[in-house]
């Protein structure tokens, strides 16, 4: 059995191998740290995810997205297409014990085209780690995801990654963060040595020096040696003196950690690291345990809050198929909000009012699974063959509750999908339905095009490539994709459809949930139609994406 599969068993305390004790809902929630990593593509998110699992001793050797020949791939990137491309295009969950805490790391797609999936994951976390490239600082996708965190009131810990490579000055990076997004960085540690000459870290809380040693390819935990200030000065000379002087400058400017300001999303604890070399990763884990927020009572649609010790409740934030190629099953990822989950319990599906049996609940570790017996607020449970569940659905026991829906986002790319082999239409139809239910794409239809030529709508064009790949490899239904020139969609109604369908550069289609969408070639065409036909309904799609 692989090290990953071994790690998917019962949670154990770091370095002891002893099972983590169970407790009541509120007490167990206090031990949870449920977070996601947000970053621009290529900032090192998947590598950091792997390094965190390595330091928690739930895997034996870290992979890398861009590794050397023969080096294993990352646990979190399990889809073959991810491994071939060196990108993250699916979400996964990694849960492990560290010290006396339970870490729930919700890995997210790193490619910009899959931002909608990332937004869903961010609805299920209590905190986030914002990962920046030392040479590039704040990049466009990071800024978009930061705004989603800000809208969701998600506190952020910042990590400056790749300090083992040439990059910007550390004070310059801090200024860039504060001036660009208005979040004041409060460094927990400070680098000794310039970017590209990463010698170690000055712990600003203790004044000690943590010296790192490189390992072969960064595949194992980097040894570290803790020294006092005098020993550090003797060893590192001017590099240590510079680090101390800059740290004192930060203190004088009020850049020390303040827990209340951090939880209020006014400041961000900041650390320096090299994920690929496993430098600074343990410090991040320690910071998460010590500073990151635990699960809190979650607001419901009525404006109340579901207490942590209330009867069990959860909401689905993702549906994923194709993880088990042998069984072709589908897994719904559900974030526990209150109470204690026990496998086999019967819960109520809020959307339909029908009972849902949880006999096949599973714990998830990347692609690997194990039977899940118990879960607490902050944990993520995998519900297998949950055909009735959709992203945003609420589940509960006894006392009814419904949590706010996860918004859908305005698509900007459209493509017609057709089966290459008309004899495989049954498989084609099943595959399209699966992609739609997962929320991978929005599926649009019209009487004019018919069911055999649905239009897929997505945030980014690579989602079409992934959809075509999955249609062929999961459903044995190869497809043709024909891009359309539309670039904007607006919600309309049946009354306006007759008028809109006769206008050039416009087409009306119906989404699978019954919503009528008017598609336009561009925003200028849409504005012209709106001006010439002021009575028509042309509402923007609701969702965070419209504001970022």
Secondary structure, 3 states (H helix, E strand, C coil): CCHHHHHCCCCECCCCCCECCCCCHHHHHHHEEEEEEEECCCCCHHHHHHHHHHHCCCCCCCCCCCCCCCCCCCCCCCCHHHHHHCCCCCCEEEEEEECCEEEEEEECCCCHHHHHHHHHHHCCCCEEEEEEECCCECCHHHHHHHHHHHHCCCEEEEEEECCCCCCCCHHHHHHHHHHHHCCEEEECEEEECCCCCCCEEEECCCCCEEEECCCHHHCCCCCEEEECHHHHHHHHCHHHHHHHHHHHHHHHCCCCCCHHHHHCCCEEEEEECEHHHCECHHHHHHHHHHHCCCCCCEECCCCCEECCCCCCEEEEEEEEECCCCCCCCEEEEEEEEECCEECCCEEEECCCCEEEECCCEEEEECCEEEECCEECCCCEEEEECCCCCCCCCEEECCCCCCCCCCCCCCCCEEEEEEECCHHHHHHHHHHHHHHHHHCCCEEEECCCCCHHHCEEEECCCHHHHHHHHHHHHHHCCCEEEEECCCCEEEEECHHHHHHHHCCCCEEEEEECCCCEEEEECCHHHHHHHHHHCCCCCCECCCCHHHHC
